[in-house]
Amino acid sequence: MDWIRGHWGGMENRNHWRRDARMGEDGSRSRQPNLLANSVLIRNALLSLLSERLGAQSLLHFRERLLSSPKQCLAILAAA
């Protein structure tokens, strides 16, 4: 039971919480399964790209830097 609880607790912290807290996933009002599934895939891909680029920076500082530099955002997407 401890292993199962640890596994799903880790899933919640690593995946769902990050998508919800950082991207407002639970605020979606859509009930279309395909749209929701595609949104999850896009959010997971974006979080994966960001985690590779973050390094020691906080997400807030990284986000502020990207907001001030659209060219850098495009470069990150193009490198993926």
N, C-alpha and C positions, 0 to 999 in steps of 0.2 A: 504494500500500500504506500509506503514512503517513497519508493521509486516512482510509482505512478503519479503521486501527488507532486513530487519534485519535477517530473517531466512536464506535466501540464502547467504547473506554476511557472516553469521556465518559458514555456511556449507563450503564456499570457504576457510575461514581462518582455520577452524578446520581440514578439511579433505584434500581437493585438494592441498592447498598450502604446507601442511606438506609433503605430498607424493611427490610433485614435487620438492620442495626446498631441502628436505633431501635425496631423493632417485632418483631424476632425471627422474620422471615418464614421463614428456612431451618429453624427449629425445628419447623415445622408437620409433624405426622405424618400428616395427611390425604392420601389419594391420590385423592380425588374431584375430577375436573377442574372441575366447576361451582363447587364450594365454593372451590377455590383461585383460580379466575379472579375470582369475586366478592370474595374477600378482597383480591386485588391492586387491584381497582377502588376498594374502600373505603379501603385504605391510601393509594393515590395521591391520592384526594380529600382525605383528612385531611392529608397532607403539603402539598398545594396550599393548603389553608386556613391551615395553620400558617405556611407561608412568607410569606403575605400579612400575617400579624399579627405576626411575629417582630420585624421591624425590626432594630435593632442588638443586641437581647438574644440571649443564648445560648439554645439549646433547653432546657438544664437549668433555667435561671432561669425561663423562660417556663412550662415544665411545672410547676415548683413553685408558681408563682403561680396557675396554673389548678387545680391540685389543692386549693388552699386556697379556691377560689372557684367552686363548681359553677354559680352563676348566670352567671358570665362564660363558662363553657364552653357553656352553653345559648344565650347571646346570640350567640356566634360561629357556632354551628350554625344558628341561626335567620336570621342575616344572609346566609348562603350561599345 
